[in-house]
């Protein structure tokens, strides 16, 4: 496996224009200026609107903090660290209300394909096709990823990713990780 890894601590935070938080962009793939997949961790310091992303499918997961209440296109969703990720259209208006202070959140954005984001707390296994973009974010604990006979250990607060060269069964074990796939 030729996994690339990015540690959260190695990425400088960028302040939001509205002053409501910061973002650490872990990956903009295949290029920063013309990305198809963007993965980031945000520190949300105060309630307010999300930026709009027309033509983008978004996934959002709360990593730390009490949680948020999102209003997406007029529908309310309460998300805490124990909840599964939420998918929504980036063109929808989104308002975020912090439940009890700042949160740390994970964002997956995709301009094409069928993105999937899932929490892994324990063991997850799935079949993936060749040429699929896959990634795992090991949050508070490390994660172990297996593909065939190969094993990758991902340290806490680290993103590992690659485009799979061949189809196969992938396994992820962790007490707190996020698994992502984007099928072109």
TIRO-2110 file (N, C-alpha, C; in Angstrom, 1 decimal):
// TIRO-2110
0.8, -1.2, 0.0, N, 1, A
0.0, 0.0, 0.0, CA, 1, A
0.9, 1.2, 0.0, C, 1, A
0.5, 2.2, -0.8, N, 2, A
1.2, 3.5, -0.8, CA, 2, A
0.4, 4.6, -0.2, C, 2, A
0.2, 4.5, 1.1, N, 3, A
-0.6, 5.5, 1.8, CA, 3, A
0.2, 6.8, 2.0, C, 3, A
-0.5, 7.9, 1.9, N, 4, A
0.1, 9.2, 2.3, CA, 4, A
-0.5, 9.5, 3.7, C, 4, A
0.3, 10.2, 4.5, N, 5, A
-0.2, 10.5, 5.9, CA, 5, A
0.1, 12.0, 6.1, C, 5, A
-0.9, 12.6, 6.8, N, 6, A
-0.8, 14.0, 7.2, CA, 6, A
-1.3, 14.1, 8.7, C, 6, A
-0.4, 14.6, 9.6, N, 7, A
-0.7, 14.8, 11.0, CA, 7, A
-1.4, 16.2, 11.1, C, 7, A
-2.5, 16.2, 11.9, N, 8, A
-3.2, 17.4, 12.2, CA, 8, A
-2.3, 18.5, 12.8, C, 8, A
-1.4, 18.1, 13.7, N, 9, A
-0.5, 19.1, 14.3, CA, 9, A
0.5, 19.7, 13.3, C, 9, A
0.7, 19.1, 12.2, N, 10, A
1.6, 19.6, 11.2, CA, 10, A
1.0, 20.6, 10.2, C, 10, A
-0.3, 20.9, 10.3, N, 11, A
-1.0, 21.8, 9.4, CA, 11, A
-1.5, 23.0, 10.2, C, 11, A
-1.0, 24.2, 9.7, N, 12, A
-1.4, 25.4, 10.4, CA, 12, A
-2.8, 25.8, 10.2, C, 12, A
-3.5, 26.3, 11.3, N, 13, A
-4.9, 26.7, 11.2, CA, 13, A
-5.0, 27.9, 10.4, C, 13, A
-6.1, 28.0, 9.6, N, 14, A
-6.4, 29.2, 8.8, CA, 14, A
-7.7, 29.8, 9.3, C, 14, A
-7.7, 31.1, 9.7, N, 15, A
-8.9, 31.7, 10.2, CA, 15, A
-10.0, 31.9, 9.2, C, 15, A
-11.2, 31.7, 9.6, N, 16, A
-12.4, 31.9, 8.7, CA, 16, A
-12.6, 33.4, 8.5, C, 16, A
-13.1, 33.8, 7.4, N, 17, A
-13.4, 35.2, 7.1, CA, 17, A
-14.4, 35.8, 8.1, C, 17, A
-15.4, 35.0, 8.6, N, 18, A
-16.4, 35.5, 9.5, CA, 18, A
-15.9, 35.5, 10.9, C, 18, A
-14.7, 35.0, 11.2, N, 19, A
-14.2, 35.1, 12.6, CA, 19, A
-14.7, 34.0, 13.5, C, 19, A
-15.5, 33.1, 13.0, N, 20, A
-16.2, 32.1, 13.8, CA, 20, A
-15.4, 30.8, 14.1, C, 20, A
-14.2, 30.7, 13.5, N, 21, A
-13.4, 29.5, 13.8, CA, 21, A
-12.2, 29.5, 12.9, C, 21, A
-11.6, 28.3, 12.9, N, 22, A
-10.4, 28.0, 12.0, CA, 22, A
-10.5, 26.7, 11.3, C, 22, A
-9.8, 26.5, 10.3, N, 23, A
-9.8, 25.2, 9.5, CA, 23, A
-8.4, 24.8, 9.3, C, 23, A
-8.1, 23.5, 9.5, N, 24, A
-6.9, 22.9, 9.1, CA, 24, A
-7.2, 22.0, 7.9, C, 24, A
-6.8, 22.4, 6.7, N, 25, A
-7.0, 21.6, 5.5, CA, 25, A
-6.0, 20.5, 5.5, C, 25, A
-6.4, 19.2, 5.7, N, 26, A
-5.5, 18.1, 5.7, CA, 26, A
-5.2, 17.7, 4.2, C, 26, A
-6.2, 17.8, 3.3, N, 27, A
-5.9, 17.4, 2.0, CA, 27, A
-6.9, 18.1, 1.0, C, 27, A
-6.4, 18.5, -0.1, N, 28, A
-7.1, 19.0, -1.2, CA, 28, A
-6.6, 18.2, -2.4, C, 28, A
-7.4, 17.2, -2.9, N, 29, A
-6.9, 16.3, -3.9, CA, 29, A
-7.7, 16.4, -5.2, C, 29, A
-7.1, 16.3, -6.3, N, 30, A
-5.6, 16.1, -6.6, CA, 30, A
-4.8, 17.4, -6.5, C, 30, A
-5.4, 18.6, -6.5, N, 31, A
-4.6, 19.8, -6.4, CA, 31, A
-5.4, 20.8, -5.5, C, 31, A
-4.6, 21.7, -4.8, N, 32, A
-5.2, 22.6, -3.9, CA, 32, A
-6.1, 23.6, -4.6, C, 32, A
-5.8, 24.0, -5.9, N, 33, A
-6.6, 25.0, -6.6, CA, 33, A
-7.8, 24.4, -7.3, C, 33, A
-7.7, 23.1, -7.7, N, 34, A
-8.7, 22.4, -8.4, CA, 34, A
-9.0, 21.1, -7.8, C, 34, A
-9.5, 21.1, -6.6, N, 35, A
-9.7, 19.8, -5.8, CA, 35, A
-11.0, 19.1, -6.2, C, 35, A
-11.0, 17.8, -6.1, N, 36, A
-12.2, 17.0, -6.3, CA, 36, A
-12.6, 16.5, -4.9, C, 36, A
-11.7, 16.3, -4.0, N, 37, A
-11.9, 15.9, -2.7, CA, 37, A
-11.2, 16.8, -1.7, C, 37, A
-11.9, 17.3, -0.7, N, 38, A
-11.2, 18.2, 0.3, CA, 38, A
-11.6, 17.6, 1.7, C, 38, A
-10.5, 17.4, 2.5, N, 39, A
-10.7, 16.9, 3.9, CA, 39, A
-10.1, 17.9, 4.9, C, 39, A
-10.9, 18.3, 5.9, N, 40, A
-10.4, 19.2, 6.9, CA, 40, A
-10.9, 19.0, 8.3, C, 40, A
-10.2, 19.6, 9.2, N, 41, A
-10.7, 19.6, 10.6, CA, 41, A
-10.9, 21.1, 11.0, C, 41, A
-12.1, 21.4, 11.5, N, 42, A
-12.4, 22.8, 11.9, CA, 42, A
-12.6, 22.9, 13.4, C, 42, A
-12.1, 24.0, 13.9, N, 43, A
-12.4, 24.4, 15.3, CA, 43, A
-13.5, 25.5, 15.2, C, 43, A
-14.7, 25.2, 15.6, N, 44, A
-15.8, 26.1, 15.6, CA, 44, A
-15.9, 26.8, 16.9, C, 44, A
-15.6, 28.1, 17.0, N, 45, A
-15.6, 28.9, 18.2, CA, 45, A
-16.9, 29.6, 18.6, C, 45, A
-17.7, 29.9, 17.5, N, 46, A
-19.0, 30.5, 17.8, CA, 46, A
-20.0, 30.1, 16.8, C, 46, A
-21.3, 30.3, 17.1, N, 47, A
-22.4, 29.9, 16.3, CA, 47, A
-22.4, 30.9, 15.1, C, 47, A
-22.9, 30.4, 13.9, N, 48, A
-23.1, 31.2, 12.7, CA, 48, A
-23.2, 30.3, 11.5, C, 48, A
-23.3, 31.0, 10.3, N, 49, A
-23.6, 30.3, 9.1, CA, 49, A
-22.3, 29.6, 8.6, C, 49, A
-22.5, 28.5, 7.8, N, 50, A
-21.4, 27.8, 7.1, CA, 50, A
-21.3, 28.5, 5.7, C, 50, A
-20.1, 28.4, 5.2, N, 51, A
-19.8, 28.8, 3.8, CA, 51, A
-20.6, 27.9, 2.9, C, 51, A
-21.1, 28.5, 1.8, N, 52, A
-21.8, 27.8, 0.8, CA, 52, A
-20.8, 27.3, -0.3, C, 52, A
-21.1, 26.0, -0.7, N, 53, A
-20.3, 25.4, -1.7, CA, 53, A
-21.2, 24.8, -2.8, C, 53, A
-21.5, 25.5, -3.8, N, 54, A
-22.3, 25.0, -4.9, CA, 54, A
-21.6, 23.9, -5.6, C, 54, A
-22.4, 22.8, -6.0, N, 55, A
-21.8, 21.7, -6.7, CA, 55, A
-20.9, 20.8, -5.9, C, 55, A
-21.0, 20.9, -4.5, N, 56, A
-20.2, 20.1, -3.6, CA, 56, A
-21.1, 19.2, -2.7, C, 56, A
-20.8, 18.0, -2.6, N, 57, A
-21.5, 17.1, -1.6, CA, 57, A
-20.6, 17.2, -0.3, C, 57, A
-21.3, 17.5, 0.8, N, 58, A
-20.6, 17.6, 2.1, CA, 58, A
-21.0, 16.6, 3.1, C, 58, A
-20.0, 16.2, 3.9, N, 59, A
-20.2, 15.3, 5.1, CA, 59, A
-19.6, 16.0, 6.2, C, 59, A
-20.3, 16.0, 7.4, N, 60, A
-19.8, 16.7, 8.6, CA, 60, A
-20.0, 15.8, 9.8, C, 60, A
-18.9, 15.8, 10.6, N, 61, A
-19.0, 14.9, 11.8, CA, 61, A
-18.3, 15.7, 13.0, C, 61, A
-19.0, 15.7, 14.2, N, 62, A
-18.4, 16.3, 15.4, CA, 62, A
-17.4, 15.4, 16.0, C, 62, A
-16.2, 15.9, 16.2, N, 63, A
-15.1, 15.1, 16.8, CA, 63, A
-15.1, 15.3, 18.3, C, 63, A
-15.1, 16.6, 18.8, N, 64, A
-14.9, 16.9, 20.2, CA, 64, A
-15.9, 18.1, 20.5, C, 64, A
-16.2, 18.2, 21.8, N, 65, A
-17.1, 19.3, 22.3, CA, 65, A
-18.5, 18.7, 22.5, C, 65, A
-19.4, 19.5, 23.0, N, 66, A
-20.7, 19.1, 23.3, CA, 66, A
-21.5, 18.8, 22.1, C, 66, A
-21.3, 19.5, 21.0, N, 67, A
-22.0, 19.2, 19.7, CA, 67, A
-22.5, 20.5, 19.1, C, 67, A
-23.3, 20.3, 18.1, N, 68, A
-23.9, 21.4, 17.3, CA, 68, A
-25.3, 21.1, 16.9, C, 68, A
-26.1, 22.1, 16.7, N, 69, A
-27.4, 22.0, 16.1, CA, 69, A
-27.3, 22.7, 14.7, C, 69, A
-27.4, 21.9, 13.6, N, 70, A
-27.3, 22.4, 12.3, CA, 70, A
-28.7, 22.6, 11.7, C, 70, A
-29.0, 23.7, 11.1, N, 71, A
-30.2, 23.9, 10.3, CA, 71, A
-29.7, 23.9, 8.9, C, 71, A
-30.1, 22.8, 8.2, N, 72, A
-29.7, 22.6, 6.8, CA, 72, A
-30.9, 22.7, 5.9, C, 72, A
-31.0, 23.7, 5.1, N, 73, A
-32.2, 23.9, 4.2, CA, 73, A
-33.5, 23.9, 5.0, C, 73, A
-33.5, 24.4, 6.2, N, 74, A
-34.7, 24.5, 7.0, CA, 74, A
-35.0, 23.3, 7.9, C, 74, A
-34.1, 22.3, 7.8, N, 75, A
-34.3, 21.1, 8.7, CA, 75, A
-33.2, 21.1, 9.8, C, 75, A
-33.6, 20.8, 11.0, N, 76, A
-32.7, 20.8, 12.1, CA, 76, A
-32.1, 19.4, 12.4, C, 76, A
-30.8, 19.4, 12.7, N, 77, A
-30.0, 18.2, 13.0, CA, 77, A
-29.1, 18.4, 14.2, C, 77, A
-29.3, 17.7, 15.2, N, 78, A
-28.4, 17.8, 16.4, CA, 78, A
-27.3, 16.7, 16.3, C, 78, A
-26.0, 17.1, 16.3, N, 79, A
-24.9, 16.2, 16.2, CA, 79, A
-23.9, 16.4, 17.4, C, 79, A
-23.6, 15.2, 17.9, N, 80, A
-22.6, 15.2, 19.0, CA, 80, A
-21.5, 14.2, 18.6, C, 80, A
-20.4, 14.1, 19.4, N, 81, A
-19.3, 13.2, 19.0, CA, 81, A
-19.7, 11.8, 18.9, C, 81, A
-20.8, 11.4, 19.5, N, 82, A
-21.3, 10.0, 19.4, CA, 82, A
-22.2, 9.7, 18.2, C, 82, A
-22.6, 10.7, 17.5, N, 83, A
-23.5, 10.6, 16.4, CA, 83, A
-22.7, 10.3, 15.1, C, 83, A
-23.4, 9.7, 14.1, N, 84, A
-22.9, 9.4, 12.8, CA, 84, A
-22.8, 10.7, 12.0, C, 84, A
-21.9, 10.8, 11.0, N, 85, A
-21.8, 12.0, 10.2, CA, 85, A
-23.1, 12.3, 9.4, C, 85, A
-23.2, 13.6, 9.1, N, 86, A
-24.3, 14.1, 8.3, CA, 86, A
-23.9, 14.5, 6.9, C, 86, A
-24.6, 14.0, 5.9, N, 87, A
-24.4, 14.4, 4.5, CA, 87, A
-25.4, 15.5, 4.1, C, 87, A
-24.9, 16.4, 3.3, N, 88, A
-25.8, 17.4, 2.8, CA, 88, A
-25.2, 18.1, 1.6, C, 88, A
-26.1, 18.8, 0.8, N, 89, A
-25.7, 19.5, -0.4, CA, 89, A
-25.0, 20.8, 0.0, C, 89, A
-23.8, 21.0, -0.5, N, 90, A
-23.1, 22.3, -0.1, CA, 90, A
-23.8, 23.5, -0.6, C, 90, A
-24.7, 23.5, -1.5, N, 91, A
-25.5, 24.7, -1.9, CA, 91, A
-26.5, 25.1, -1.0, C, 91, A
-26.9, 24.2, -0.1, N, 92, A
-28.0, 24.5, 0.9, CA, 92, A
-27.5, 25.5, 1.9, C, 92, A
-28.3, 26.4, 2.4, N, 93, A
-27.9, 27.3, 3.5, CA, 93, A
-27.8, 26.5, 4.8, C, 93, A
-26.7, 26.7, 5.5, N, 94, A
-26.5, 25.9, 6.8, CA, 94, A
-26.2, 26.9, 7.9, C, 94, A
-26.9, 26.8, 9.0, N, 95, A
-26.6, 27.6, 10.1, CA, 95, A
-26.3, 26.7, 11.3, C, 95, A
-25.2, 27.0, 12.0, N, 96, A
-24.7, 26.2, 13.1, CA, 96, A
-24.8, 26.9, 14.4, C, 96, A
-25.5, 26.2, 15.3, N, 97, A
-25.6, 26.6, 16.7, CA, 97, A
-24.8, 25.7, 17.6, C, 97, A
-23.8, 26.2, 18.3, N, 98, A
-23.0, 25.4, 19.3, CA, 98, A
-23.9, 25.1, 20.5, C, 98, A
-23.8, 23.8, 20.9, N, 99, A
-24.7, 23.4, 22.0, CA, 99, A
-24.2, 23.9, 23.4, C, 99, A
-22.8, 23.8, 23.6, N, 100, A
-22.3, 24.3, 24.9, CA, 100, A
-20.8, 24.5, 24.7, C, 100, A
-20.4, 25.5, 23.9, N, 101, A
-19.0, 25.8, 23.7, CA, 101, A
-18.5, 25.3, 22.4, C, 101, A
-17.2, 25.6, 22.2, N, 102, A
-16.5, 25.2, 20.9, CA, 102, A
-16.5, 23.7, 20.6, C, 102, A
-16.4, 23.4, 19.3, N, 103, A
-16.4, 22.1, 18.9, CA, 103, A
-15.2, 21.9, 17.9, C, 103, A
-14.8, 20.7, 17.7, N, 104, A
-13.8, 20.3, 16.7, CA, 104, A
-14.6, 19.4, 15.8, C, 104, A
-14.6, 19.6, 14.5, N, 105, A
-15.4, 18.9, 13.5, CA, 105, A
-14.6, 18.5, 12.3, C, 105, A
-15.0, 17.4, 11.7, N, 106, A
-14.4, 16.9, 10.5, CA, 106, A
-15.3, 17.1, 9.3, C, 106, A
-14.7, 17.6, 8.2, N, 107, A
-15.4, 17.9, 7.0, CA, 107, A
-14.8, 17.1, 5.8, C, 107, A
-15.7, 16.4, 5.0, N, 108, A
-15.4, 15.8, 3.8, CA, 108, A
-16.2, 16.5, 2.7, C, 108, A
-15.6, 17.1, 1.7, N, 109, A
-16.3, 17.7, 0.6, CA, 109, A
-15.8, 17.1, -0.7, C, 109, A
-16.8, 16.8, -1.6, N, 110, A
-16.5, 16.1, -2.9, CA, 110, A
-17.2, 16.8, -4.0, C, 110, A
-16.5, 17.1, -5.1, N, 111, A
-17.1, 17.8, -6.2, CA, 111, A
-17.7, 16.8, -7.2, C, 111, A
-17.3, 15.5, -7.0, N, 112, A
-17.8, 14.5, -8.0, CA, 112, A
-17.9, 13.1, -7.2, C, 112, A
-18.5, 12.2, -7.9, N, 113, A
-18.6, 10.8, -7.3, CA, 113, A
-19.6, 10.7, -6.2, C, 113, A
-19.5, 9.6, -5.5, N, 114, A
-20.4, 9.3, -4.4, CA, 114, A
-19.6, 9.2, -3.1, C, 114, A
-19.5, 10.3, -2.4, N, 115, A
-18.7, 10.2, -1.1, CA, 115, A
-19.4, 9.5, 0.0, C, 115, A
-18.7, 8.8, 0.8, N, 116, A
-19.2, 8.2, 2.0, CA, 116, A
-18.3, 8.5, 3.2, C, 116, A
-18.8, 8.8, 4.3, N, 117, A
-18.1, 9.0, 5.6, CA, 117, A
-18.8, 8.3, 6.7, C, 117, A
-18.0, 7.4, 7.4, N, 118, A
-18.6, 6.7, 8.5, CA, 118, A
-17.7, 6.7, 9.7, C, 118, A
-18.3, 6.7, 10.9, N, 119, A
-17.5, 6.5, 12.1, CA, 119, A
-17.2, 5.0, 12.2, C, 119, A
-16.0, 4.8, 12.7, N, 120, A
-15.5, 3.4, 13.1, CA, 120, A
-15.2, 3.4, 14.5, C, 120, A
-16.0, 2.7, 15.3, N, 121, A
-15.7, 2.5, 16.7, CA, 121, A
-15.8, 1.0, 16.9, C, 121, A
-14.6, 0.3, 16.8, N, 122, A
-14.5, -1.1, 16.8, CA, 122, A
-13.9, -1.6, 15.5, C, 122, A
-14.6, -2.4, 14.8, N, 123, A
-14.0, -2.9, 13.5, CA, 123, A
-15.1, -2.8, 12.4, C, 123, A
-14.6, -2.3, 11.3, N, 124, A
-15.5, -2.2, 10.1, CA, 124, A
-14.7, -2.9, 8.9, C, 124, A
-15.4, -3.5, 8.1, N, 125, A
-14.8, -4.2, 6.9, CA, 125, A
-15.7, -4.0, 5.7, C, 125, A
-15.1, -3.7, 4.5, N, 126, A
-15.9, -3.4, 3.3, CA, 126, A
-15.1, -3.7, 2.1, C, 126, A
-15.8, -4.0, 1.0, N, 127, A
-15.2, -4.2, -0.3, CA, 127, A
-15.1, -2.9, -1.0, C, 127, A
-14.0, -2.6, -1.6, N, 128, A
-13.8, -1.4, -2.4, CA, 128, A
-13.2, -1.8, -3.7, C, 128, A
-13.6, -1.0, -4.7, N, 129, A
-13.1, -1.2, -6.1, CA, 129, A
-11.8, -0.5, -6.3, C, 129, A
-11.2, -0.8, -7.4, N, 130, A
-10.0, -0.2, -7.9, CA, 130, A
-10.3, 1.3, -8.2, C, 130, A
-9.3, 2.1, -8.1, N, 131, A
-9.4, 3.6, -8.5, CA, 131, A
-10.3, 4.4, -7.6, C, 131, A
-10.7, 3.9, -6.4, N, 132, A
-11.5, 4.6, -5.5, CA, 132, A
-10.6, 5.3, -4.5, C, 132, A
-10.9, 6.6, -4.2, N, 133, A
-10.2, 7.4, -3.3, CA, 133, A
-10.7, 6.9, -1.9, C, 133, A
-9.7, 6.5, -1.0, N, 134, A
-10.1, 6.1, 0.3, CA, 134, A
-9.2, 6.9, 1.3, C, 134, A
-9.7, 7.1, 2.5, N, 135, A
-9.0, 7.7, 3.6, CA, 135, A
-9.5, 7.3, 4.9, C, 135, A
-8.6, 7.4, 5.9, N, 136, A
-9.0, 7.2, 7.3, CA, 136, A
-8.4, 8.3, 8.2, C, 136, A
-9.3, 8.8, 9.1, N, 137, A
-8.8, 9.8, 10.0, CA, 137, A
-8.9, 9.2, 11.4, C, 137, A
-7.7, 9.0, 12.0, N, 138, A
-7.6, 8.4, 13.3, CA, 138, A
-7.7, 9.6, 14.3, C, 138, A
-8.8, 9.7, 15.0, N, 139, A
-9.0, 10.9, 15.9, CA, 139, A
-8.3, 10.7, 17.2, C, 139, A
-8.9, 10.4, 18.2, N, 140, A
-8.3, 10.4, 19.6, CA, 140, A
-7.5, 9.1, 19.8, C, 140, A
-7.7, 8.1, 19.1, N, 141, A
-6.9, 6.9, 19.2, CA, 141, A
-6.3, 6.6, 17.8, C, 141, A
-5.4, 5.7, 17.8, N, 142, A
-4.9, 5.3, 16.5, CA, 142, A
-5.9, 4.4, 15.7, C, 142, A
-5.5, 4.0, 14.5, N, 143, A
-6.3, 3.1, 13.7, CA, 143, A
-5.4, 2.2, 13.0, C, 143, A
-6.0, 1.0, 12.7, N, 144, A
-5.2, 0.0, 11.9, CA, 144, A
-6.1, -0.3, 10.7, C, 144, A
-5.4, -0.2, 9.5, N, 145, A
-6.1, -0.4, 8.3, CA, 145, A
-5.4, -1.6, 7.6, C, 145, A
-6.2, -2.6, 7.2, N, 146, A
-5.7, -3.7, 6.5, CA, 146, A
-6.3, -3.8, 5.1, C, 146, A
-5.5, -4.2, 4.1, N, 147, A
-5.9, -4.4, 2.7, CA, 147, A
-5.1, -5.6, 2.3, C, 147, A
-5.8, -6.7, 2.1, N, 148, A
-5.1, -8.0, 1.8, CA, 148, A
-4.2, -8.4, 2.9, C, 148, A
-2.9, -8.6, 2.6, N, 149, A
-2.0, -8.9, 3.6, CA, 149, A
-1.2, -7.8, 4.2, C, 149, A
-1.5, -6.6, 3.7, N, 150, A
-0.8, -5.4, 4.2, CA, 150, A
-1.6, -4.7, 5.3, C, 150, A
-0.8, -4.2, 6.3, N, 151, A
-1.4, -3.5, 7.4, CA, 151, A
-0.7, -2.1, 7.6, C, 151, A
-1.6, -1.1, 7.8, N, 152, A
-1.1, 0.3, 8.1, CA, 152, A
-1.6, 0.7, 9.5, C, 152, A
-0.7, 1.2, 10.3, N, 153, A
-1.0, 1.8, 11.6, CA, 153, A
-1.0, 3.3, 11.4, C, 153, A
-2.1, 3.9, 11.8, N, 154, A
-2.3, 5.4, 11.7, CA, 154, A
-2.3, 6.0, 13.1, C, 154, A
-1.4, 6.9, 13.4, N, 155, A
-1.3, 7.5, 14.7, CA, 155, A
-2.6, 8.4, 15.0, C, 155, A
-2.9, 8.7, 16.2, N, 156, A
-4.0, 9.6, 16.6, CA, 156, A
-3.8, 11.0, 15.9, C, 156, A
-4.9, 11.6, 15.6, N, 157, A
-4.9, 12.9, 14.9, CA, 157, A
-4.1, 12.9, 13.6, C, 157, A
-4.3, 11.9, 12.8, N, 158, A
-3.6, 11.7, 11.5, CA, 158, A
-4.6, 11.2, 10.5, C, 158, A
-4.4, 11.8, 9.3, N, 159, A
-5.2, 11.3, 8.1, CA, 159, A
-4.2, 10.5, 7.2, C, 159, A
-4.7, 9.3, 6.8, N, 160, A
-4.0, 8.5, 5.8, CA, 160, A
-4.9, 8.3, 4.6, C, 160, A
-4.4, 8.4, 3.4, N, 161, A
-5.2, 8.3, 2.2, CA, 161, A
-4.4, 7.7, 1.1, C, 161, A
-5.2, 7.3, 0.1, N, 162, A
-4.6, 6.8, -1.2, CA, 162, A
-5.8, 6.5, -2.2, C, 162, A
-5.4, 6.4, -3.5, N, 163, A
-6.3, 5.9, -4.5, CA, 163, A
-5.9, 4.4, -4.7, C, 163, A
-6.9, 3.5, -4.4, N, 164, A
-6.6, 2.1, -4.4, CA, 164, A
-6.2, 1.6, -5.8, C, 164, A
-5.1, 0.9, -5.9, N, 165, A
-4.6, 0.4, -7.2, CA, 165, A
-5.4, -0.8, -7.7, C, 165, A
-6.0, -1.5, -6.7, N, 166, A
-6.8, -2.8, -7.0, CA, 166, A
-7.9, -2.9, -6.1, C, 166, A
-9.0, -3.6, -6.5, N, 167, A
-10.1, -3.9, -5.7, CA, 167, A
-9.7, -4.8, -4.5, C, 167, A
-10.4, -4.8, -3.5, N, 168, A
-10.1, -5.7, -2.4, CA, 168, A
-11.0, -5.4, -1.1, C, 168, A
-10.8, -6.1, -0.1, N, 169, A
-11.5, -6.0, 1.1, CA, 169, A
-10.6, -5.1, 2.1, C, 169, A
-11.2, -4.1, 2.6, N, 170, A
-10.4, -3.2, 3.5, CA, 170, A
-11.1, -3.3, 4.9, C, 170, A
-10.2, -3.4, 5.9, N, 171, A
-10.7, -3.5, 7.3, CA, 171, A
-10.1, -2.3, 8.1, C, 171, A
-10.9, -1.7, 8.9, N, 172, A
-10.4, -0.6, 9.8, CA, 172, A
-10.8, -1.0, 11.2, C, 172, A
-9.8, -0.9, 12.1, N, 173, A
-10.0, -1.1, 13.6, CA, 173, A
-9.6, 0.1, 14.3, C, 173, A
-10.5, 0.6, 15.2, N, 174, A
-10.2, 1.8, 16.0, CA, 174, A
-11.3, 2.0, 17.0, C, 174, A
-10.9, 2.7, 18.1, N, 175, A
-12.0, 3.1, 19.0, CA, 175, A
-12.6, 4.4, 18.6, C, 175, A
-12.0, 5.2, 17.7, N, 176, A
-12.5, 6.5, 17.2, CA, 176, A
-11.8, 6.9, 16.0, C, 176, A
-12.4, 6.5, 14.8, N, 177, A
-11.8, 6.9, 13.5, CA, 177, A
-13.0, 7.2, 12.5, C, 177, A
-12.6, 7.8, 11.5, N, 178, A
-13.5, 8.1, 10.4, CA, 178, A
-13.0, 7.4, 9.1, C, 178, A
-13.8, 6.7, 8.4, N, 179, A
-13.5, 6.0, 7.1, CA, 179, A
-14.2, 6.8, 6.0, C, 179, A
-13.5, 7.0, 4.9, N, 180, A
-14.0, 7.7, 3.8, CA, 180, A
-13.7, 7.0, 2.5, C, 180, A
-14.7, 7.1, 1.6, N, 181, A
-14.6, 6.5, 0.2, CA, 181, A
-15.2, 7.6, -0.7, C, 181, A
-14.5, 7.8, -1.9, N, 182, A
-15.2, 8.6, -2.9, CA, 182, A
-15.0, 7.8, -4.2, C, 182, A
-16.1, 7.3, -4.7, N, 183, A
-16.2, 6.6, -5.9, CA, 183, A
-16.3, 7.6, -7.1, C, 183, A
-15.4, 7.5, -8.1, N, 184, A
-15.4, 8.5, -9.1, CA, 184, A
-16.7, 8.4, -10.0, C, 184, A
END
